[in-house]
Amino acid sequence: MAGLSSSLSFLTDNSVAAAIKDAYGSFSERRAALGLPNPGTVDNIAREVQKEVLLSNFMFTGLRADLTKVFGMAPLFRMSHAFAMGSAGNMPPYNFSAMYGTPKVFMQGNLGSDGGLSAVGNYRWNEKFVTKSNAQIMSGSAQGILQIDNDYTGDDFSFSLKAFNPSIFEGGLTGIYVGSYLQSVTPSLALGFEAIWQRQAITSRPESTLSYCAKYRGADWIASAQLQAQGAIAASYWKKLSDKVEAGVDMNLQFAPSAAAMMMGGPSRDGTATVGAKYDFRASTFRAQVDSTGKVSCLLEKRIAMPISLTFAGEIDHVKQQAKVGLAVSLEIAGEELMEQQEKAESLGAIPPPF
């Protein structure tokens, strides 16, 4: 082994390698001296609007009841039972969930009464590198879904590599692979790209697309834009109006070719715009939004007491003359010692599980 190392030493012990090492070290020092912040990931480039203000991740219909029992905080271990009735989505009448988490490991499993099964397993290699895996088996489906993510968070950049249903057992590489990179170029501006390569089957021709994105952070506002494949454009704007009030705008414009458009000599255009606001009160949170398709939605989360919370969701579609309503009750049971542990962990700023 020592002989092999000595025989390969000429690759590093020469003037060219030394010059490259010095240049890289000087570049790293100047880059660190700029003090650029981490810009987040490409997937969450519009997180403040799409995942915090708007109702996309919170809206539901029908009746729902969640019962959660917390057994420990360090490590985190909890089990929950969810009951749903009249839901317009894919939520089964009953769903059982178990969660386990430490600063390095996070695991969660869900089993529905309809036979659906999902499992999440994440591992934090260090403070910057996390591997995430997600497997799902839908009820009545012969094929499952497997997703593997690798996220690296640098001081002033973020890199992510994802794989959806990867396989090499068909005589070649199949699946969907996504790579993204977001780099801070100034304390306020970040630029990045996302590349997608996919092949559904070994007999199919592989396809690849490339999209570009930008994010600008002001004193109390954030703007982002994405130029996606086939000319699709997505833009968002988030503004913090006060300590308890946030507002956001999300716009999407798609250029899709159609037979009628080709005869007229141009592509068809289809776009939507959504405006929303979020209000944080002492024991409740209210979200409301309206979009260009005529939908008006609102969601109110109210904590009645420490273990009980109520959620009301409503949506009115003025174009289709339809209305949807949802009501949920959540009960979280934990002892006083566990509540004290949770408050202590939050005050110390402990590293959360790698969600």
C-alpha positions, 0 to 999 in steps of 0.5 A, spaced: 500 500 500 505 504 501 509 502 495 502 504 491 502 511 494 509 513 493 508 511 486 502 516 485 505 521 489 508 524 482 500 526 481 501 531 487 508 533 488 509 537 482 509 544 480 502 544 476 499 541 482 502 546 487 500 552 482 492 549 482 492 548 489 495 555 491 490 558 486 484 554 489 486 556 496 487 563 494 480 563 491 477 559 497 479 565 502 477 571 498 470 567 497 470 566 505 472 573 506 465 575 502 461 572 507 455 570 503 449 567 506 446 560 504 441 561 499 437 555 500 435 550 495 432 550 488 426 546 491 425 551 496 426 558 492 419 560 493 418 557 500 416 563 503 410 564 499 408 557 496 409 553 503 408 559 508 403 564 506 399 560 500 394 554 502 397 549 497 400 545 503 394 546 508 388 546 504 383 540 505 376 538 505 371 534 509 372 532 517 378 530 520 381 528 527 388 527 529 390 523 535 398 524 537 401 521 543 408 523 544 413 518 548 419 522 548 423 528 545 430 526 545 430 522 541 423 524 538 418 518 538 411 519 537 405 515 534 398 518 531 392 516 529 388 520 523 381 519 521 377 522 515 371 523 512 368 526 506 375 528 504 376 529 496 383 527 496 387 521 497 386 521 504 384 514 507 378 513 512 384 511 517 391 512 517 396 510 522 403 513 523 409 512 527 415 517 527 422 517 530 428 522 530 434 524 532 439 529 530 442 524 525 436 519 523 429 521 522 424 515 520 417 515 519 412 510 517 404 511 514 399 505 513 392 507 511 386 503 511 386 502 504 392 499 503 397 504 502 404 504 505 409 510 505 416 510 509 421 516 510 428 515 512 433 520 512 440 520 515 444 526 516 452 525 515 454 531 518 451 538 519 451 540 511 450 533 508 443 529 508 441 523 504 433 522 504 429 517 502 422 516 500 418 509 498 410 509 497 406 503 495 399 506 493 393 502 494 391 498 487 397 500 484 402 494 481 408 499 481 411 503 487 415 510 488 422 510 490 425 517 491 432 518 493 435 525 495 442 527 497 442 535 499 449 538 501 448 545 504 455 549 503 456 556 506 454 560 500 451 555 496 446 548 495 447 542 491 442 537 490 441 530 487 435 526 486 433 520 483 426 517 482 425 510 481 432 509 479 434 502 476 439 498 472 436 492 471 433 493 464 439 493 461 441 500 462 439 506 466 432 508 467 428 513 471 428 520 473 434 524 475 434 531 477 440 535 479 440 543 482 445 548 484 444 555 487 449 559 488 449 566 492 453 571 488 452 577 492 449 578 499 442 579 496 442 575 489 443 568 488 443 564 481 442 557 480 440 552 475 436 545 475 437 539 470 433 533 469 434 527 465 429 521 464 428 515 461 421 511 462 424 504 459 430 502 456 426 502 449 424 509 450 429 515 448 432 519 454 430 526 455 433 532 458 431 539 460 434 545 463 431 550 467 434 557 470 432 560 477 434 567 481 432 569 488 433 576 491 433 578 498 431 585 500 431 587 507 423 585 508 422 582 502 424 576 497 423 575 490 424 569 485 423 567 478 424 561 474 425 560 467 423 552 466 423 548 460 418 549 454 418 556 456 414 556 462 415 562 467 414 562 474 415 568 479 414 569 486 414 575 491 414 575 499 413 581 503 413 582 511 408 587 512 409 587 520 411 582 525 405 578 525 403 579 517 406 576 511 403 577 504 405 573 497 404 573 490 405 567 486 405 567 478 405 562 473 405 563 465 406 557 460 407 557 453 404 550 450 403 549 443 397 546 440 394 545 433 389 551 433 395 555 435 400 552 430 395 554 425 394 561 427 402 561 427 404 561 435 403 558 441 398 558 446 399 562 453 396 559 459 397 563 466 395 563 473 396 568 479 395 567 486 395 573 492 395 571 499 396 573 506 398 570 513 396 573 520 399 570 526 395 572 532 397 570 539 394 563 539 391 562 532 394 563 524 389 565 519 391 564 511 387 567 505 388 567 498 385 569 491 387 567 484 385 569 477 381 563 476 376 565 481 377 561 487 377 564 494 380 560 500 381 561 507 384 557 513 384 558 520 388 554 525 386 555 532 389 552 539 384 552 544 388 549 549 395 546 550 393 539 547 387 541 542 387 545 536 382 546 531 383 547 523 377 550 519 378 550 511 374 553 506 374 554 498 369 558 493 370 557 486 366 562 483 367 560 476 364 553 477 359 555 482 362 550 487 364 550 495 368 546 499 369 546 507 374 542 511 374 541 519 379 538 523 381 537 530 388 535 533 389 532 540 397 531 542 398 528 548 404 529 552 407 529 559 409 535 563 416 532 563 416 532 555 413 539 554 419 541 559 424 537 554 421 540 548 422 547 551 429 546 553 431 544 546 428 550 543 431 554 547 438 551 546 437 551 539 438 544 538 439 541 531 432 538 528 432 531 525 433 531 518 426 532 515 
